[in-house]
């Protein structure tokens, strides 16, 4: 069945959609396809769902990509693994350690 052929229930007014200038969600009549069980959500579930949906639309989503040449780092990792066989060094472990600090620089200890 094509999406245009799916029967729709009457639309309810969605204040969040009005506030954001979005088209309301289509109300699909799922009972046409079989038995439907309706489960009442708890108060915290209703509030959480409304807030999560609102925040998903309002909060900007940012993705940032960087390109890095890790040829030397990979060679160093392979060298470490050939020198010692008891511990396997992975790229993730090197990335978590991070770059060396400038001379005199100290790593901050985690808060206790």
Buried (B, 14 or more C-beta within 10 A) or exposed (E): EEEEEEEEEEEEEBEEBEEEEEEEEEEEEEEEEEEEEEEEEEEEEEEEEEEEBEEEEEEEEEEEEEEEEEEEBEEEBEEBEEEEEEEEBEEEEBEEEEEEEEEEEEEEEEEE
